[in-house]
Amino acid sequence: MITTARLELHPPQRDDLPFILAEMNTPAVMRHLGGKLVSEAVATQALEQDIVAFEAGTYRRWTIRRREDGRRIGRCGLFTVQAPEAPAAIRNHDEIGWTLAEPFWRQGYAGEAARAVLEFAFGELGKETVWAETSDSNQPSTRLLQRLAFARTPQHDFHDPAYPAADNPTTIWRMDAAVWCARD
């Protein structure tokens, strides 16, 4: 578990499923994640994969809970760029991502969770670089990447057919350990 001032990031658990289905699998939350809701079977399978991967250390997708009341509010993870259309230079490299349930948007939780995951990536895991993907249509994530001091790498942008035209191109951002460790 990772703890911040307001949050606890827990390894994924099977009892996260009701939260994922009710609060993460909504049109608003899924808007920039392909736009389609998933079935309970697909959500269950994805959660099982997250649990196995977390335990194996292949990738980590934490469930974010508020410390004040233990309420689940989102997920934040460190995984790898998988899209076959992604440039070879970034494919299979470390990537950060976050998603919050809609009632918890615009409260600074995503940034707090992302900072904790980046600290873990560059500190505990000794990663040299962490990438991020979004699109210009996802302004909240784009602004957060800028606040976190990620560098935009337009030479790595690509068209991802898994996403609608409004969410293309996929924009690519980079954070290096030296930059993260040198920040104020």
ChimeraX attribute file (.defattr): number of C-alpha atoms within 10 A of each C-alpha:
attribute: neighborCount
match mode: 1-to-1
recipient: residues
	/A:1	9
	/A:2	15
	/A:3	15
	/A:4	13
	/A:5	9
	/A:6	13
	/A:7	22
	/A:8	22
	/A:9	24
	/A:10	17
	/A:11	19
	/A:12	23
	/A:13	13
	/A:14	11
	/A:15	9
	/A:16	14
	/A:17	18
	/A:18	13
	/A:19	16
	/A:20	21
	/A:21	16
	/A:22	10
	/A:23	19
	/A:24	21
	/A:25	20
	/A:26	17
	/A:27	14
	/A:28	14
	/A:29	18
	/A:30	16
	/A:31	17
	/A:32	19
	/A:33	17
	/A:34	13
	/A:35	17
	/A:36	14
	/A:37	18
	/A:38	13
	/A:39	11
	/A:40	14
	/A:41	9
	/A:42	11
	/A:43	17
	/A:44	18
	/A:45	12
	/A:46	13
	/A:47	20
	/A:48	16
	/A:49	14
	/A:50	22
	/A:51	20
	/A:52	15
	/A:53	16
	/A:54	19
	/A:55	13
	/A:56	10
	/A:57	10
	/A:58	12
	/A:59	19
	/A:60	22
	/A:61	23
	/A:62	25
	/A:63	25
	/A:64	29
	/A:65	21
	/A:66	18
	/A:67	15
	/A:68	10
	/A:69	8
	/A:70	11
	/A:71	13
	/A:72	22
	/A:73	23
	/A:74	25
	/A:75	24
	/A:76	22
	/A:77	24
	/A:78	24
	/A:79	21
	/A:80	20
	/A:81	19
	/A:82	13
	/A:83	16
	/A:84	10
	/A:85	13
	/A:86	18
	/A:87	14
	/A:88	12
	/A:89	8
	/A:90	19
	/A:91	16
	/A:92	15
	/A:93	14
	/A:94	19
	/A:95	24
	/A:96	22
	/A:97	20
	/A:98	21
	/A:99	20
	/A:100	20
	/A:101	20
	/A:102	15
	/A:103	9
	/A:104	13
	/A:105	15
	/A:106	11
	/A:107	9
	/A:108	11
	/A:109	20
	/A:110	24
	/A:111	17
	/A:112	14
	/A:113	28
	/A:114	21
	/A:115	15
	/A:116	18
	/A:117	24
	/A:118	23
	/A:119	18
	/A:120	15
	/A:121	20
	/A:122	19
	/A:123	13
	/A:124	10
	/A:125	10
	/A:126	11
	/A:127	15
	/A:128	15
	/A:129	18
	/A:130	22
	/A:131	24
	/A:132	25
	/A:133	18
	/A:134	22
	/A:135	18
	/A:136	15
	/A:137	17
	/A:138	14
	/A:139	11
	/A:140	14
	/A:141	21
	/A:142	20
	/A:143	12
	/A:144	15
	/A:145	21
	/A:146	13
	/A:147	10
	/A:148	16
	/A:149	16
	/A:150	20
	/A:151	16
	/A:152	19
	/A:153	12
	/A:154	12
	/A:155	9
	/A:156	15
	/A:157	20
	/A:158	16
	/A:159	16
	/A:160	17
	/A:161	14
	/A:162	13
	/A:163	18
	/A:164	15
	/A:165	11
	/A:166	11
	/A:167	22
	/A:168	18
	/A:169	19
	/A:170	21
	/A:171	21
	/A:172	21
	/A:173	22
	/A:174	18
	/A:175	22
	/A:176	16
	/A:177	17
	/A:178	11
	/A:179	13
	/A:180	18
	/A:181	11
	/A:182	7
	/A:183	8
	/A:184	4
